[in-house]
Amino acid sequence: MSISHQDHAYPEPAAHPNWSSRHHKPRPLTPAQQKQNRDALLRAQHTPRPRHTTMKAAR
């Protein structure tokens, strides 16, 4: 069974303008920004997650 355009209850909405690729590409990160991101990633990967206590564990 094929689905034709008339079988849809609503037409597909138009794509958001931000999704179009006509706009400029984002600026590349500077070496300082790249280093800052690498350092933050390393800190996050090597920092233990805090343990959350729940009400069940407190009983």
Secondary structure, DSSP 8 states (H G I E B T S, - for coil): ----GGG-SS------GGG-S-S-------HHHHHHHHHHHHHHHHS-------HHHH-
